[in-house]
Structure formats: C-alpha cells, structure tokens
Amino acid sequence: MSKEQPVYPAVPSAPPQEIPPPYAIQNNISCVSLHESDKLRLMGFTPEEIAFVKQAISTSWSQGIQAESKYAGAYQIKLKGNPWWGQGSEAVPSRLLIAAILRHLLNMGWLLTLSTDISKKQYDKDTLFLRRTHPDPSAFICSISFNRTDRIRLIGAPPHLQSAVHDTIVRCWSKGLQDQKVYEGHPEWKLKGNPWWADSNETVQVRMFLARLIEAVERVGFVVYASVDISQGTGENNGDVDSWFLRQVRAV
C-alpha cells in the first residue's frame, strides 16, 4: 500500500524584478588582487582608471612595470622585482606601493569595502573589493607593518602619528620597549617579548595592546582603512602578518 505524498503549501512567487545589466555591477564594485610575488590584477576598471593605477605604480615602485596583459577578463600588471615577498629591501617599498594604489583609487572615488583571503593556496595574498563613491582628491594613506616577531614599522606617516604610536607602545605594551631606530627612513620599534609569535598570556596582552593602538591612531585623525596580507610568508620566522593601512579622516 503506497503512502500518500505530503502536500506542501504553495510559496507565493516574488514579483519579477529587472536584472541590472552587467556594466552596472562592474561600475559599482571593482576588484584588485595580488598574485604570486609580483603580479597585480585589476577587474572592473575603465582604461582611464587603469592608467591612473599605473601612474601610482610608476611614482611609488622604483623598479617599475615589467609587463602588462589581459588575463581572463582582468588587466594584469607584472612588476619588476618581488614586491609581494614583502621582505628585506622590498619590505618598505611594497607597503608604500600599496598605500599609493589605495590613495589613487580614493582619488578616483573607489572606496575599499573589503580585503579578504579567498584562496587556500600556500603563499596566497589578499583580494581587495572597492565600491564607487565620491572622489577624495586629498586622500592620505600610510601604513603600519608588523615585522619579525617583535617589531612595528610606521611607513610614510606624519610626525604626530609617529608620536602617538610611540607613546602607545611605551604606555600600553606590558613588556615595554626594547629599542627604537630608523629603518630605511621610517621609524621602527622593537618590543620586548614576541608579540607576533605569542604564547600563553601574551596572546591576550597583544590583542589588548592592538586595541589601544587603534584607539591612539583614531585620536590623531586616522582610521585603520585596510588590513592586507601582502607578504609571501617565506622570510623572517617563516610567517606573515597583515599590514595595516591607515587613512587620514580629519586634520589634527
């Protein structure tokens, strides 16, 4: 004897909606992705906007562009050198490069919406999604990088931000400051302990310290605009840590 099939109530269908044409999506959300040790792919940008990104590269990356090509619908730029290793002599220039690209994108009206890791491949890097908004011709971007197991570098920052970071390290890092120097023209602080290789109680202490650091940069007119993995992760201590890119939102 066969069982009767259950009867489910009908679900009212939604009224048909007009699907936006592809160009509407492309014009409002665009994408920048970093690949291998030296490639940058641009998706959803006009030729004029691509030219402006290339200008950012030419003014901030001294080694220049090696090749350009179309790649599965994206515009691919291969840089000379290996900026995405993010180590050694290219550590500071690579962060200046990303800051310049983000600044030029803001100049054109492309606001960062999301930086995310969407790949499980070893040595992968982040993809940046940007939304079209009002141009910001006076945008200013600098960066904080976390190096080795215990160092902070502030790259391209004005003096008042340098002072805020220094004071926060001295006051808020529980183990204290071990050393300070200028690294390739930018301030570097060596913290006591190993905050970027933390164990036990230090895992909590470092997160509390970073919370105070975020508050400190906000007090002097900056916000953490992006946290981006641009390092290959094969250098010091065989690991990589995101770099923070700070955007100035008000003058102090």
C-alpha positions in Angstrom: 0.0 0.0 0.0 1.6 3.2 -1.1 1.9 6.2 1.2 0.3 9.4 0.2 2.9 12.1 -0.6 2.6 15.2 1.7 1.2 18.3 0.2 3.1 21.5 1.0 1.5 24.9 0.8 2.4 26.9 -2.2 5.0 29.5 -1.7 4.0 32.8 -3.3 6.4 33.8 -6.0 8.1 37.2 -5.8 7.2 39.7 -8.5 9.7 39.7 -11.3 12.4 42.3 -11.0 14.5 43.7 -13.7 18.0 42.3 -13.6 20.6 45.1 -13.8 22.9 44.9 -16.8 26.4 43.6 -16.2 28.0 47.0 -16.6 26.1 48.4 -13.6 27.6 45.8 -11.4 31.0 46.3 -12.9 30.9 50.1 -12.5 30.0 49.9 -8.8 32.1 47.2 -7.4 35.7 46.6 -8.6 38.5 44.3 -7.5 42.3 44.4 -7.1 44.0 41.1 -6.4 47.7 40.3 -5.7 49.2 37.2 -7.1 52.5 35.2 -6.9 55.4 37.5 -5.9 55.0 40.3 -8.5 51.5 40.4 -10.2 48.6 42.7 -9.7 45.2 42.1 -11.4 42.6 44.8 -11.9 38.9 43.9 -12.5 36.0 46.3 -13.3 38.1 49.4 -14.0 37.9 51.6 -17.1 41.1 52.1 -19.2 41.4 55.6 -17.8 41.3 54.2 -14.2 43.8 51.5 -15.1 46.1 54.2 -16.4 45.8 56.1 -13.1 46.7 52.9 -11.2 49.8 52.5 -13.4 50.7 56.1 -12.5 50.5 55.2 -8.8 52.9 52.3 -9.5 55.3 54.4 -11.5 55.5 57.1 -8.8 55.9 54.6 -5.8 57.7 51.5 -7.1 61.1 52.4 -8.3 61.7 49.1 -10.2 58.7 49.8 -12.4 56.5 47.6 -14.6 57.9 44.6 -16.4 54.8 43.5 -18.5 51.1 44.1 -19.0 48.5 41.7 -20.4 44.8 40.7 -20.4 44.1 37.8 -18.1 40.7 36.0 -18.3 38.9 39.4 -18.3 41.3 41.1 -15.8 44.1 43.5 -16.6 47.3 42.0 -15.3 50.4 44.1 -14.4 53.6 42.2 -13.7 56.0 44.3 -11.7 59.8 44.2 -11.7 61.2 42.7 -8.5 59.2 40.8 -6.0 57.0 43.3 -4.0 54.7 40.6 -2.6 57.6 38.8 -0.9 57.4 41.8 1.4 60.8 41.1 2.9 64.3 42.6 3.0 65.0 45.6 0.8 61.5 45.4 -0.7 59.6 45.3 2.6 59.1 49.1 3.0 58.7 49.9 -0.8 56.0 47.2 -1.1 53.9 48.9 1.6 54.5 52.3 0.1 53.3 50.8 -3.2 50.0 49.5 -1.8 49.4 52.8 0.1 49.9 54.7 -3.2 47.5 52.4 -5.1 44.8 52.8 -2.4 45.3 56.6 -2.4 45.0 56.9 -6.2 41.9 54.7 -6.1 40.4 57.0 -3.4 41.3 60.0 -5.7 39.2 58.4 -8.4 36.3 57.6 -6.0 37.0 53.9 -5.3 36.4 53.2 -1.6 37.7 50.0 -0.1 34.8 47.8 1.0 36.6 44.5 1.9 40.0 43.0 2.0 39.8 39.2 2.1 41.6 36.0 1.6 39.6 33.8 -0.8 42.3 31.2 -1.6 43.6 28.2 0.3 46.8 28.1 -1.8 50.0 28.3 0.0 51.6 31.8 -0.1 48.3 33.4 -1.2 47.6 37.0 -0.7 44.5 39.2 -0.2 41.9 40.4 -2.7 40.6 44.0 -2.3 37.0 44.9 -3.3 36.1 48.5 -3.8 32.9 50.5 -4.2 32.4 53.5 -6.3 31.8 56.7 -4.3 32.7 60.3 -4.3 36.3 61.1 -5.3 38.7 62.2 -2.5 41.4 64.2 -4.2 43.2 64.9 -0.8 43.2 61.3 0.4 46.2 60.3 2.6 47.3 56.8 3.3 50.2 55.4 5.3 50.9 52.0 6.9 51.9 50.0 9.9 53.7 46.8 9.4 54.4 44.1 12.0 57.8 42.5 11.3 59.8 39.5 12.6 58.3 38.5 16.0 58.6 41.8 17.8 58.8 44.9 15.5 56.5 47.7 14.4 57.3 49.9 11.5 55.3 53.1 10.7 55.8 53.8 7.0 55.0 57.2 5.4 53.4 58.7 8.4 53.4 62.3 9.7 55.3 63.2 12.9 52.1 63.5 15.1 51.1 59.9 14.2 54.6 58.7 14.9 54.4 60.3 18.3 51.0 58.7 19.0 52.3 55.2 18.1 55.5 55.7 20.2 53.5 56.8 23.3 51.1 53.9 22.9 53.9 51.4 22.8 55.6 52.9 25.9 52.4 53.1 27.9 50.4 50.1 26.8 52.7 47.3 25.8 53.0 45.4 29.1 56.6 44.2 28.5 57.9 47.5 27.4 60.0 48.9 24.6 63.4 47.3 23.9 64.8 49.5 21.2 63.9 52.2 18.6 65.7 53.1 15.3 65.1 54.4 11.8 64.7 51.7 9.2 65.1 52.8 5.6 63.9 56.2 6.5 60.9 55.2 8.7 60.6 54.6 12.5 60.9 51.1 13.8 60.2 49.9 17.4 61.4 46.7 18.8 59.1 45.4 21.5 60.2 43.2 24.4 58.8 39.7 24.1 57.4 38.2 20.9 54.0 39.7 20.3 53.7 38.4 16.7 54.7 34.9 17.9 52.7 35.0 21.1 52.0 32.1 23.5 50.0 31.8 26.7 49.2 35.1 28.4 50.9 37.1 25.7 48.2 36.1 23.2 45.8 38.2 25.3 48.2 41.0 26.0 49.0 41.6 22.4 45.3 41.9 21.4 44.7 44.4 24.2 47.7 46.4 23.1 46.5 46.5 19.5 43.1 47.7 20.7 44.9 50.6 22.4 46.9 51.2 19.3 43.8 51.5 17.1 42.3 54.0 19.6 45.6 56.0 19.5 45.6 56.4 15.8 42.0 57.4 15.8 42.6 60.1 18.4 45.0 61.8 15.9 42.7 61.6 12.9 43.4 58.3 11.3 41.4 55.0 11.0 42.6 51.5 10.0 41.3 51.6 6.4 42.6 48.1 5.4 44.4 45.1 6.9 46.1 43.4 4.0 48.3 40.3 3.6 50.9 41.3 1.0 53.7 39.0 2.3 54.7 35.7 0.8 55.4 34.4 4.2 58.8 32.8 3.4 61.1 35.3 5.2 61.8 36.0 8.8 60.3 33.2 11.0 58.6 31.7 8.0 55.3 33.5 8.7 53.3 36.5 7.5 51.2 39.1 9.3 48.9 41.6 7.8 50.0 45.2 7.3 47.6 47.9 8.4 46.9 50.8 6.0 45.7 54.0 7.8 43.6 56.6 6.2 43.5 60.2 7.5 39.9 61.2 8.1 40.4 64.5 9.8 43.2 67.0 10.4 44.6 67.4 13.9 
